Amino acid sequence: MNRFTTPRGAFDLTRFPEDPRDPLRAWDAADDYLLRHLDGIDGEPTDLSGTVVVLGDRWGALVTALAEHRPTQITDSFLGRQATLANMGRNGIPMDAVRLRTTRDAPPDRIDVLLIRVPKSLALLEDQLHRLAPHMHPDTVIVGAGMVTEIHTSTLRLFERIVGPTRTSLAVKKARLIFCSPDPELPRSAGPWPRSYALPADVGTVSGLTVTNHAGIFCADRLDIGTRFFLRNLPTRRGREHVVDLGCGNGVVGLAAALADSEARVTFIDESYQALASAEATFRANVGAGTDAEFLASDGMSDVPAGTVDLVLNNPPFHTHRATTDATAWRMFNGSRAALRRGGELWVVGNRHLGYHAKLRRLFGNCEVVASDPKFVVLRAVKR
């Protein structure tokens, strides 16, 4: 638990899922700088009486502090959304004080104040600026915030190209603000997302098929080499099985499972709403309408009933925002074991140096190396 002290009060905040061993805070210097700017530490306070939209609020620190202004939060992260709800609850803020929307939902009709936590993905920022720009007016106040390592010349150029004149603040505690003024004379154009590409010819059942990628997903312009290796070494199975593509991204792994077994029931799970939209678009374009599939925004396997899954296919991430950690993989492995039936299998692809085999042996009591090359390994663990 961290106590975030702001000009608007002090708030108890945590990331989600809450873990007392997690040393990372649910807010940073960029959140603090942005809130202090809004309260006038470097000039006049910002008028927040109109429609306030907060894009990319990572763990809900901003909307929790601004709840009295009934902001709209737009996020691509299921975990960020759950953190927002939890942080509002622990600080006694009514759930209807904040309007929660995802990056796939329609924006508010009019935006008077737009606050942006600069995302790691430049493509996601581009996509969202294109979606939000038509809802701005010449007097819309736009303030971005990020750590200095997150704001680049390319970031500022995006604001200028899509919205209007842009400048930055001085750095404070390694954080920086972005100020942008809407230019009504700028031509409005559709954003470049989603994008599609054809899969290579050497990846099994999905070879040559077209995948759809919305902005912000991992390797949105090409098939990443880890997934490529996984696709070449997937299990061959038959029967009415329940298969989960865990951390599905654009869904090519789950698609391969569905095409290999037309009777399989496939669940695609990701915490990114952009990823789930990509997976569903990819699946619907390549599989008949009668094939059974579910697309679930979730914290790993937490919403899958115990003992109901036959096969989990997983390419776990090893970072959260800019922090490198195996915490997400460990939660995925634990959740998979709980969801699997006896005899069910978890198949994992990962970089060799991550040592997932040791974790799987510790958790399942067994782990087999199915395939390996100098960079990647495919592992199989069975629930006994």
C-alpha positions in Angstrom: 0.0 0.0 0.0 1.3 3.5 -0.9 0.0 6.8 0.3 -0.1 9.3 -2.5 -0.2 12.8 -1.1 -1.5 15.4 -3.6 -2.9 19.0 -3.3 -6.3 17.3 -3.4 -5.7 15.1 -0.4 -3.9 11.8 0.4 -5.0 8.5 -1.2 -4.1 4.9 -0.4 -3.3 3.2 -3.6 -2.1 -0.2 -4.8 -1.4 -1.9 -8.1 -3.6 -4.8 -9.2 -3.5 -7.6 -8.4 -2.5 -6.5 -4.9 0.7 -8.1 -3.7 2.3 -7.0 -0.4 5.7 -8.1 -1.8 5.4 -5.8 -4.8 7.9 -3.0 -4.3 6.4 -0.9 -7.1 4.1 2.0 -6.4 0.7 2.6 -8.0 1.8 6.1 -9.0 4.9 7.9 -10.0 6.5 11.4 -10.4 4.6 12.0 -13.7 1.2 11.5 -12.0 2.3 13.9 -9.2 3.6 16.5 -11.6 0.4 16.4 -13.6 -1.9 16.9 -10.6 0.2 19.7 -9.2 0.1 21.4 -12.6 -3.7 21.2 -12.7 -3.8 22.8 -9.2 -1.6 25.8 -10.4 1.8 25.2 -9.0 3.3 26.8 -12.2 0.5 29.2 -13.1 -3.3 29.4 -13.0 -5.3 26.3 -11.9 -6.9 24.4 -14.8 -10.6 24.7 -15.2 -12.0 21.2 -14.7 -15.7 22.1 -14.8 -16.2 20.6 -18.2 -15.8 17.0 -19.5 -12.5 15.6 -18.2 -11.0 12.6 -20.0 -8.0 10.7 -18.6 -6.3 8.4 -21.1 -3.9 5.7 -20.0 -4.2 6.2 -16.2 -2.1 3.1 -15.2 -3.4 2.2 -11.8 -6.2 4.8 -11.3 -4.1 7.3 -9.3 -5.2 10.2 -11.5 -9.0 9.6 -11.6 -9.0 8.7 -7.9 -7.5 12.1 -7.2 -9.8 13.9 -9.7 -13.0 11.9 -8.8 -14.9 15.1 -7.7 -14.8 16.2 -11.3 -16.4 13.0 -12.6 -13.7 12.2 -15.1 -13.9 9.6 -17.9 -11.1 7.1 -17.8 -10.0 5.4 -21.1 -7.7 2.5 -20.7 -6.4 -0.5 -22.7 -5.7 -2.4 -19.5 -8.1 -4.7 -17.6 -5.6 -4.7 -14.7 -5.5 -0.9 -14.7 -9.3 -0.8 -14.7 -9.5 -3.2 -11.7 -6.9 -1.2 -9.9 -9.0 1.9 -10.4 -12.1 0.3 -9.0 -10.1 -1.1 -6.0 -8.4 2.2 -5.3 -11.7 4.2 -5.5 -13.2 1.7 -3.1 -10.5 1.9 -0.5 -10.6 5.7 -0.6 -14.4 5.8 -0.1 -15.1 7.1 -3.7 -18.5 6.1 -5.2 -18.2 3.8 -8.2 -20.3 6.1 -10.3 -17.9 9.0 -9.8 -15.7 7.8 -12.7 -16.9 6.8 -16.1 -14.9 3.7 -17.1 -14.3 3.2 -20.9 -11.8 1.0 -22.8 -9.8 2.0 -25.8 -12.3 0.1 -27.9 -15.3 2.1 -26.6 -16.6 5.3 -28.2 -15.1 8.5 -26.6 -17.3 11.2 -25.0 -19.0 13.4 -27.6 -17.1 16.5 -26.3 -13.8 16.7 -24.5 -12.9 19.9 -22.6 -9.8 18.6 -20.7 -7.7 15.7 -22.0 -5.1 14.3 -19.6 -2.7 11.6 -21.1 -0.3 9.3 -19.4 2.0 8.7 -22.3 1.9 4.9 -23.1 4.9 2.7 -23.8 3.4 2.1 -27.3 3.7 5.0 -29.7 1.2 3.2 -32.0 -1.4 3.1 -29.2 -0.9 6.8 -28.6 -1.3 7.5 -32.4 -4.5 5.4 -32.5 -6.1 7.1 -29.5 -5.2 10.6 -30.6 -6.9 9.9 -34.0 -9.9 8.6 -32.1 -10.1 11.5 -29.7 -9.2 14.4 -32.0 -12.7 14.8 -33.6 -14.2 15.2 -30.1 -11.9 18.1 -29.1 -12.6 21.8 -29.8 -10.2 24.8 -30.1 -10.4 25.5 -26.3 -9.7 21.9 -25.2 -6.9 21.7 -22.6 -4.5 18.9 -23.4 -1.8 17.9 -21.0 0.3 14.8 -21.3 2.6 13.4 -18.6 5.4 10.8 -18.5 8.9 10.1 -17.2 11.6 11.7 -19.3 12.5 8.3 -20.7 9.0 7.9 -22.0 8.8 11.2 -24.0 10.7 11.4 -27.2 10.8 13.6 -30.3 8.6 11.1 -32.0 6.0 11.5 -29.2 5.8 15.2 -29.7 5.6 14.9 -33.4 2.5 12.7 -33.1 0.8 15.3 -31.0 1.7 18.0 -33.5 0.6 16.0 -36.6 -2.7 14.8 -35.2 -3.8 17.5 -32.8 -1.8 20.7 -33.0 1.1 22.9 -31.7 3.0 21.1 -28.9 5.6 22.0 -26.3 7.1 20.4 -23.2 7.8 21.5 -19.7 11.0 21.4 -17.8 11.7 18.1 -16.1 10.8 17.7 -12.5 11.9 14.6 -10.6 12.6 13.0 -14.0 9.1 13.6 -15.1 7.9 16.0 -17.9 4.6 17.4 -19.1 3.4 17.9 -22.7 1.2 20.8 -23.6 -0.8 20.7 -26.8 -3.3 23.1 -28.4 -5.9 21.7 -30.9 -5.6 23.2 -34.3 -9.0 23.2 -36.0 -7.3 23.8 -39.4 -5.5 20.5 -39.3 -7.0 18.0 -41.8 -8.7 15.1 -40.1 -7.8 11.6 -41.3 -8.6 8.1 -40.3 -5.9 6.4 -38.2 -3.8 3.7 -39.7 -5.0 1.0 -37.3 -5.9 -1.9 -37.4 -3.2 -3.3 -39.7 -3.0 -6.8 -41.2 -0.2 -9.0 -42.5 0.0 -12.6 -43.9 1.7 -15.2 -41.8 4.8 -17.0 -43.2 4.5 -20.3 -44.9 6.3 -22.4 -42.2 4.0 -22.0 -39.2 1.7 -25.0 -39.4 -2.0 -24.8 -39.7 -2.0 -21.0 -39.8 0.6 -20.7 -42.6 -0.3 -17.9 -45.1 -3.4 -16.7 -43.2 -4.0 -13.0 -42.5 -3.9 -11.7 -38.9 -5.4 -8.4 -37.7 -3.5 -6.2 -35.3 -4.9 -3.2 -33.4 -2.5 -0.6 -32.1 -0.5 -1.3 -29.1 -0.2 -5.1 -29.2 3.2 -6.8 -29.1 4.8 -7.0 -32.5 1.8 -5.6 -34.3 3.6 -5.4 -37.7 5.1 -8.8 -37.9 5.1 -12.3 -36.3 7.5 -12.3 -33.3 10.1 -15.0 -33.3 8.9 -16.6 -30.1 5.4 -17.1 -31.3 6.8 -18.4 -34.6 8.8 -21.0 -32.8 5.7 -21.9 -30.7 3.5 -22.3 -33.7 6.0 -24.8 -35.2 5.9 -27.0 -32.1 2.3 -26.9 -30.9 0.7 -30.2 -29.7 -1.4 -32.2 -32.1 -4.6 -33.2 -30.4 -8.1 -34.3 -31.2 -11.4 -34.4 -29.4 -13.8 -32.0 -27.7 -11.2 -30.2 -25.7 -11.3 -26.8 -23.9 -8.2 -24.9 -25.0 -7.0 -21.6 -23.6 -4.8 -19.2 -25.4 -3.4 -17.4 -22.4 -2.0 -13.9 -23.1 -3.4 -14.3 -26.6 -2.1 -11.1 -28.3 -3.5 -11.2 -31.8 -4.7 -14.8 -31.2 -2.6 -16.7 -33.7 -1.8 -19.5 -31.3 -5.5 -20.0 -30.3 -6.4 -19.8 -34.0 -3.9 -22.6 -34.8 -5.5 -24.8 -32.0 -8.9 -24.2 -33.4 -7.9 -25.0 -37.0 -6.1 -28.2 -35.8 -9.2 -29.4 -34.0 -12.6 -28.1 -35.3 -14.3 -29.6 -32.2 -12.2 -27.7 -29.7 -13.6 -24.9 -27.6 -11.1 -22.1 -27.5 -10.9 -19.3 -24.9 -8.7 -16.3 -25.7 -7.6 -14.4 -22.6 -5.6 -11.2 -22.4 -5.6 -8.1 -20.1 -5.4 -5.8 -23.1 -8.6 -4.8 -24.8 -6.7 -4.0 -28.0 -5.3 -7.6 -28.0 -8.7 -9.1 -27.5 -10.1 -7.1 -30.4 -7.2 -8.3 -32.6 -7.7 -11.9 -31.6 -11.4 -11.8 -32.3 -10.9 -10.1 -35.7 -8.2 -12.6 -36.6 -10.3 -15.6 -35.5 -13.6 -14.5 -37.2 -11.7 -13.9 -40.5 -10.3 -17.3 -40.6 -12.7 -19.7 -38.9 -16.3 -20.5 -39.6 -19.0 -18.8 -37.6 -20.0 -22.1 -35.9 -16.7 -22.6 -34.2 -16.9 -22.2 -30.4 -14.7 -19.4 -29.0 -14.7 -16.9 -26.1 -12.7 -13.7 -25.8 -12.1 -12.8 -22.1 -10.5 -9.7 -20.6 -9.1 -11.0 -17.3 -6.2 -11.3 -14.9 -4.8 -14.5 -16.3 -6.9 -17.5 -15.5 -8.7 -15.9 -12.5 -12.1 -16.0 -14.2 -11.8 -19.6 -15.6 -13.5 -22.2 -13.3 -11.2 -24.7 -11.7 -10.7 -28.1 -13.4 -12.4 -27.2 -16.7 -9.5 -26.8 -19.1 -7.6 -29.5 -21.1 -4.8 -27.5 -22.6 -3.3 -24.0 -21.9 -1.0 -22.4 -24.5 1.1 -19.6 -23.0 3.7 -17.1 -24.2 4.0 -15.1 -20.9 5.3 -11.5 -20.8 8.3 -10.8 -18.6 7.6 -7.1 -18.1 4.9 -4.9 -16.7 5.1 -1.4 -18.2 8.8 -0.7 -17.9 9.5 -3.1 -15.0 11.1 -6.5 -15.8 9.5 -9.2 -13.7 8.4 -12.8 -13.7 5.5 -12.1 -11.5 3.0 -12.2 -14.4 4.3 -15.5 -15.6 4.2 -17.0 -12.1 0.5 -15.9 -11.8 -0.2 -17.4 -15.2 1.4 -20.7 -14.3 -0.5 -20.9 -10.9 -3.8 -20.0 -12.5 -3.3 -22.6 -15.3 -2.6 -25.4 -12.8 -5.9 -24.5 -11.0 -7.9 -24.3 -14.2 -6.6 -27.6 -15.7 -8.3 -30.9 -15.3 -6.2 -33.8 -14.1 -4.1 -34.9 -17.1 -4.5 -31.4 -18.6 -1.3 -29.8 -20.0 0.3 -26.4 -19.9 2.5 -25.6 -22.9 4.8 -22.6 -22.5 7.3 -20.9 -24.8 9.9 -18.5 -23.5 13.5 -17.3 -23.7 15.8 -20.0 -22.5 17.5 -17.7 -19.9 14.2 -17.1 -18.1 14.3 -20.5 -16.4 10.6 -21.3 -16.6 11.4 -25.0 -16.4 12.4 -24.6 -12.8 9.1 -22.8 -11.9 7.0 -25.4 -13.7 8.8 -28.4 -12.0 8.2 -26.7 -8.6 4.6 -26.1 -9.3 3.5 -29.2 -11.3 6.2 -31.7 -10.1 7.2 -32.3 -13.8 8.3 -30.4 -16.9 9.4 -31.7 -20.3 11.4 -29.8 -22.9 9.3 -30.3 -26.1 11.5 -28.2 -28.4 14.4 -25.8 -28.2 16.7 -23.7 -30.2 19.6 -21.3 -29.2 17.1 -18.6 -28.0 13.7 -20.3 -27.1 12.4 -23.3 -25.4 8.9 -24.9 -25.5 8.0 -26.6 -22.2 5.2 -29.0 -21.3 3.9 -29.5 -17.8 1.1 -32.0 -16.9 -1.3 -31.7 -14.0 -1.2 -35.0 -12.1 
